[in-house]
Amino acid sequence: MAEIQYRPTSIRPRFFWNRTGKFQMDGARALTFWRSAGSGLLMLVLFGLFLALVQFSSPDLPDNDGFYHIKLAYLMRTESLKPDFPWLPLSILNPREFYDHHFLYHVALMPFTFGDLRLGAKWAAVTFASLAFLSTWNLLRNQRIPYAGLWAVGLLAVSEAFIYRMSITRAQSLSLAVLMVGLDWLLRKKYSRLAFLAFVYVWLYDAFPLLVIFAGTYVLAAWLIEKRLDLRPILYIGIGSFLGLVVNPYFPHNIVFASLHILPKLVGATAIRVGNEWYPYETAQLLKNSTLALAAFVSGSLALGLSGKRIEVRTATGFLLAVLFGLMLFQSRRFIEYFPPFALVFAAFAWTPLVRRDSGTEQEMSLEKGSMPIEIKNAPTSRSWLKKPLQKHLPAAALMVVLIPGMWTTLKASQASLQTSKPYTTYAGASAWLAANTPVGARVFQTDWDDFPRLFYYNTHNTYLIGLDPTYMHLYDAGLYELWVDITQGEVERPAEAIENEFEAHWILTDLRHESFLEQAASDPRMVEVYRDAEAVVFQIPGAG
């Protein structure tokens, strides 16, 4: 078999000013740079095409929250980056205490608020998820993982629930991108950059403590594997996070919000029913919607035993992160946004030593780093000409055998899930009626907290009782929240008096599923039905100004 010796050289592009004053790269490195850029563009197009096929399989948005995010981004573009927020006065998001805990996400949404906001929300979801997947590919590529592109394409196959969640117009997709960039910089020891990334993450999304956990996980892995204790990652991320909290347009309300809202959920201390995403999947459901993600984690664990080598720091880090997100997923289904991609990254790290050894990819990886062959010994036999290509391409073929049917299954399942979304016109008629027939700022008593995003999307003329998260109202006034629950469940007879006196509302909107409430409303002579369609009923309590 041929024996090739290499002289390593760097492929990082070197820039210089030529004699004409133009900024240039030297030829070989320029070629490598543009090839890499072309590969990245190809991956971005592939991700975008797949996600668009999912997103536009239905005209509807897959989740209520997208309506809120795109409308608030529109208000930020048309009014100010810190618009007044009068719409939830009986919550911790009242005008005096309002904190936009997705501030930079809403800034990122602003370019998508020209034209039809619904279509803008859809394209934003496709774009941001594609960038998150591209960040995963970039991590694998920078780590010299063989077949990094195929591993990254695996994101499209590992979990139907993951793809569905990535199709929602929410900050989780950009959060995943930040975490992938953070892991990349940790593994490449670009520690000083992490301070800036942590600062941005705080302004982007309230899941920023995850980056601190990443740093701790990496430091632990390095200490366990290499007996090396380097606390700089934790220090840089801690500094960036602290500055992001203090140098913040919403300081100190952001600190108060985090302590009141986020911490109780993290420790399971909330006593009221919140959104389904905070509750775990049933085991059978998880096995069905994330089969390949679980298989990726198991296969990575198997590869650790087969490699016969000491585990690398990056592989240990990937393993610990996958375990962490797996445990979090068993507590709350919202972490389906993180477990599948990090299970895949761990599997890619774990299988790399085996793939390089068995397929001769180590030579290929040397060439990718810019190595040049300087000597060839022992000319290959005719049999080796056949054996070497088979060895080299067998791992890629195995990945494709798994990925192609997996992508097809995930595509169809994700489309089917999205097609079960509520029609995007839900509450459009009732909202239009309220906007046309009630005073500016008139408070609407609604019977579902998660109706707020759609009501807000269609009607900022009125204000509302509760929305985004039921704990926001409970934290503001627990007694008022409990009364609201009793009224909406039909446990309060003749509810008009309580609605008027306790909630200062003269307008009530309910869907048709609250049958007990509708019965109480029908028996209350002060509640006058003024609007009805196939989705909602609006009542008025006479005496509204």
HELIX and SHEET records of a PDB file:
HELIX    1   1 GLY A   27  GLN A   55  1                                  29    
HELIX    2   2 ASP A   65  THR A   78  1                                  14    
HELIX    3   3 PHE A  103  LEU A  109  1                                   7    
HELIX    4   4 MET A  110  THR A  113  5                                   4    
HELIX    5   5 LEU A  117  ASN A  142  1                                  26    
HELIX    6   6 ALA A  148  VAL A  153  1                                   6    
HELIX    7   7 GLY A  154  LEU A  156  5                                   3    
HELIX    8   8 GLU A  160  MET A  166  1                                   7    
HELIX    9   9 GLN A  172  LEU A  187  1                                  16    
HELIX   10  10 TYR A  191  LEU A  204  1                                  14    
HELIX   11  11 PRO A  209  GLU A  226  1                                  18    
HELIX   12  12 ARG A  232  VAL A  246  1                                  15    
HELIX   13  13 HIS A  253  PHE A  257  1                                   5    
HELIX   14  14 ALA A  258  ILE A  262  3                                   5    
HELIX   15  15 LEU A  263  LEU A  266  1                                   4    
HELIX   16  16 ASN A  276  TRP A  278  5                                   3    
HELIX   17  17 THR A  283  ASN A  289  1                                   7    
HELIX   18  18 THR A  291  SER A  307  1                                  17    
HELIX   19  19 VAL A  313  GLN A  331  1                                  19    
HELIX   20  20 ARG A  333  GLU A  337  5                                   5    
HELIX   21  21 PHE A  339  SER A  359  1                                  21    
HELIX   22  22 THR A  361  GLU A  368  1                                   8    
HELIX   23  23 SER A  382  LEU A  418  1                                  37    
HELIX   24  24 ALA A  428  ASN A  437  1                                  10    
HELIX   25  25 TRP A  449  ASP A  451  5                                   3    
HELIX   26  26 PHE A  452  TYR A  458  1                                   7    
HELIX   27  27 PRO A  470  TYR A  476  1                                   7    
HELIX   28  28 ALA A  478  THR A  488  1                                  11    
HELIX   29  29 ALA A  496  PHE A  503  1                                   8    
HELIX   30  30 GLU A  515  ALA A  522  1                                   8    
SHEET    1   A 2 GLU A   3  ARG A   7  0                                        
SHEET    2   A 2 MET A 372  LYS A 377 -1                                        
SHEET    1   B 2 PHE A  15  TRP A  17  0                                        
SHEET    2   B 2 PHE A  23  MET A  25 -1                                        
SHEET    1   C 5 THR A 463  TYR A 464  0                                        
SHEET    2   C 5 ARG A 443  GLN A 446  1                                        
SHEET    3   C 5 TRP A 507  ASP A 511  1                                        
SHEET    4   C 5 ALA A 536  GLN A 540 -1                                        
SHEET    5   C 5 VAL A 528  ARG A 532 -1                                        
END                                                                             
